[in-house]
Amino acid sequence: MTSLAEFSQFLTDHHAELDAWGMFVRTTIKSRVDSGKVSIQIEASRTKDVHSAIGKIARKNYTAPLIQMTDLVGVRFVVLISPQIDEIAGIIESSSDLWHWELARDPEEEAAAAPENFSYKSKHYVVRSAKQLDYKGQVINAGLPCEIQIRTIMQHAYAEITHDSIYKPSAGRVPPKALRFIASSMALIETTDHLFCETMRLLEEENRPRNQLWAGLKDLYNSLVGDAGLGYDDKLNLAVLDALDDYRSESTLNEIRYMFDNRQALVKKILLRIPNDPFWSQPTSMLAYWLVGKDDSNAIERWPFASAREALALVYSDLGIAPPLH
């Protein structure tokens, strides 16, 4: 059995190592998150202080705290909706080159075992360093534990409110009505999360053709024009696609590709103009050629940004088409 003095000394001696391990876990996971799929609202890491750790030994009656206390260092990710929890969980489980993991708490399993209960929800992992690491000059030894909590923003609000006010021994007496309210709030949180998830699913389904065209247009632009170092604005380009939605068909991307395969001089013209007008650094500049070729009478009027009129006049000229008089 580890004495309290030995345990306290371990925490003091290894505080910097624990800090570094928590930061390594946190930054590694964040670097592997696809920001298009996961919106991280809060991220944090913390190392348990000596007084808190000793108090937990007394509450939990630990006999081997260095083994049993897996949250000496903890990392937390708070996301928007529940499917994003699974995205981060997938990163944790696929990083076995860096750590060994175990699922310490799974709210889905708990709900399946007691479907009538509505209480704290947060997915907990414990990861242990798979090998000795050097992180920013700090040696991290193999086997060091770190607890990772993943929850939604609404679950986080629930946990923050109830942790100290309901579930801690220092909270005092908790009337049954308060417990009932807390259980009701979690039921509402689950319902709200479900409605948000369904809303996002419907939006994704509705906009899938638009998004597929945008992804294909970016790939085509990058393969033919390349990266001029100026980048492009997703929102601007998507606004163009939305404004021209009634023109779009399943063959649109292939038609644009065919046009540029057969008129390669157009790519050179785009490259020459990029430094002087941001219109040409946008992938939708290629869409403009397709639009003018498809409906030269209305293309200028249908383009959603009046600032593009000068560039569109050049598109007409490149295609040998006279712009409309109106």
N, C-alpha and C positions, 0 to 999 in steps of 0.2 A: 504493500500500500504506500502510495506517495504521501509524504507528510505535507501539511499546509505550507511549511517553511520552504520545502523543496519546490513545491508547485509555484509559490510566489516568486521564488528566485528564477525559476524557468521562464515565467512570463516576463520578468524584468530583463533577463538576459537575451530573450528572443523577440522582444517587442519589435525591433526594426525588421527582423526576418518575417514576422507575421504580417507587419504592415506591407512589406514588399510582395508577399505571396498574395494578399488580398488585392493589391493594385494590379499585379500580373494577371490574375484570374479575370478581374473586371475589364481591363483593357484588351485582353485577348478575346473575350467573348464579344465585346463591343466592336472590335475590328472585323469580326466575322459576320456581323449582323447585316442583312440586306435591308437597307433603309426603305426600300420600296415595299417591303412586307411587314416591317416592324417599326413602330413609332415609340421609341424609348422616352418616357416622360420623366423618370427619375432614375438615376443610377448612383450608387454609393457603396463604399467599403469602409469597414471599421474594425478595429482590433479591440477585443474585450479588455477592460482595465482590471487590475488585480482585485479591487474591492468587489466588483460585480461578479467576477469569476468565483471568488471565495463564497459569496452569498449563494450562488447557484449550487455549489458543492453541498452546502447545508440544506438547501431546499430539495435537491434531488438525491441526497444521500449517496453521492458518488464515492466509490472506494478507489478508483483508478482514474482520476480526472484527466490526466494527459491522454488517455485513450477514449474515455467516455464523453468528454466535452469536445464535441466536434465543431462548435461555433466560436472557438477562440478568435478566429477571424471570420468575418461574414461579408458577403457581397449581396446587394439587392438590385434587382431590375424591376421597374414599374412600367408597364406597357398600357396601351389603350384598351384592347379587347382580348378575350380569352384565347383565340387562335394564335395570337402573337406569343403567348406563353409557350406554346408548343414549338414555335420557331426557335426560341432561345434554348429550350430543352434539347432540341435536335443538335444545336451547336455544342452543348455540354457533352452530350452522349457521343458525338463524333470526334471528340478531341482526346481520344485515348492515348495519343502520342505524348500528351502533356500531363494528364492526370488519370487516375482511376476514380470512377464515379459510382455512387449508389443513390438511389431515389429514397430519401428519408421520409418524405411526406407527399402523398398524391391525393389531392382533393377529389379527383374523379373516383378513385377507389373508395374513399371514405363516403362519398355520396351514394355509391352503389351499395355499400354495406348498410347504410342508414339513410335511405332516400327521404325519410320524413323529417330529418334534422337539417336545419339551416344554421351554419356556424362558420367560424373562421376558415377562409380558403386562401391557400398560398402553396405553390409547388416548391418543395425544398429538396435540394441535392446536397450531398457531401462529396467533395472532390479532394483527393489526396495527391500531392505531387508525385509523378511517376518516376522522376529522377532528379538529381541535384541540378539546380538551375542557377544562373547568375543573371539577376535582373537589376540593371542600373547600378552595378557594383556591389549589390547585396547577394550573398549566397543564400539560396533557399534549399533546404535539405529535402531529400525524398521522404515521402510519407506524411508531410505536413498537411493537416486538414483545413478545409475552408467550407463553410456552409453558404449555399447560394439560395436565395429566396427569389421567386418570380411570381408576380401578381399583377392584376390589372389596377388601374387608377382607382376604381371604385372599391375593389377589395382592399387596397392600401388605405383608403379613407376609413373603412370599417375597422381595419387592424389598428390604426392609429388611435381611433376613438375608444375602442374596447380594451386595448392592451393594458393601459394604466387604470382605466376607470372601472373595468369589470373583472378582469382576470388576474390582476396582480393581488397578492395577499394584502398589500397596503391600501387597496381600494376601499376597504370597509364593507359594510353590509350592502348587498345589492338586492333591492326589492324584486319580487317575481315579475312585476309589471315591466321593470326595466329590461329584464331578460327577454320578456315577450317582445318588447319593442325592438330589441337588438336582433332577435331571430327574424322578425318581420322585415327588418331592413335588409338582411342578407337575402331573404326571398325576393325582395324587390330588386336588389342588385343583380341576382341571377336572371331575373326576368328582363331587366334593362339590358344586360349584356347580350342576352339572346336576341332581343330586338335590334340592338346595334349590329350584331353579327349578320342577321338576316338582311338588314338594310345595306350593309357593305357588300353582301353576296349579290343582291339585286343590282346594285350600282355597277359592280364588276361585270356581271352578266350583260347588262344593257350596253356597257361601253367597251366590251371586248373587241368588236370589229374595229372601232376607232383606235383603240390602244394597239391592236395588232398592226394596223396600217402605220401608226406612228413608229413602232419598233422597227418595222421593215424599212420605212423611209430613212430612219437614222442609220441603219446598217448600210443602205444603198449610198447615202451621202458620204458616210465615212469611208466606204470602199472606193468611191470614185473621186471625191474631193479631198478627203482626208481631214486631219485636224489642223486648222489654221492657227490654233492657239487662242482663239477668241471665244470659243464655246458657243452654246446656243441656249435659248430660254425655253424650257419645257412648256411653261404656261402660255407663252406667246404662240408657239407652234400648235399646241392643242386647241387654242382659241381659233386658229385658222381652220383646223380640221373640223371643229364643231360648226363654224360658220358655213362650211362647204359640205356639210353632212349629206345633203340630198344629191350631191354628185357622186358620192362614194359607192363603189360596188366591189364585189369580190375580186374583180380583175384590175382594180385601180393600180395597185403596186406593180403588177406585171406590165401594165401599159406604160407606166413611168419608166420602168427599167428598159423596156423596148425602145422608147423614145431616145434615151440617153445612149443606149448601145449603138443606135444608128445615127446619132448626131453628136459625136464625141467632142466636137468643137464647143458645144455648150458648156462642158465641164471647164474648159480653159477660160471661157468668159467669166464663169462664176469665180474661179480662182483669182483672176485679175481684179475683180471688183470687191472682193472680201475686205481689203484694208480700208476701203473708203465708205462702205455702207453696210451696216449690220444685217440688212435684209439678206445678203448673200451668204452669211455665216449660219443661216438657219436652214435645216433640211427642207422646210416647206418652200424654199426658193425653187427646188426641183418640181414641187407640186404646182408652182405657178406656171411653169412651161406646159405642163399637162392640162391645166385648167384653160389657158389661153387657146391651146390646140383644140380643146373640146367645146369651148363656148366663148369665142373671141368677142362676141357682141356684149356680153355681160360680165366678163371676168373682172374688169376693174371695179365695177360697181359692187360685185359680190365679195371682193376681198375686204376683210373686216377692218383693216387699218389704212386710213387715208394717207399716212406717211409713206406708204409703199407705192404710191402712184408713179413716182419717177422710175423706180426699179421695174415696175410692171411695164412701163413704156419701153424699157430696154428689152424685156422679155418678148414683147410684140415684134420689136425690130430684129431680134436674134432669129425669130421664127419666120421673118419676112411677111408678117401680117400687119395690116394697117389698124391702128387702134380705133375704137368707135369715136364718133365725132361728139357725142353728148357727154 
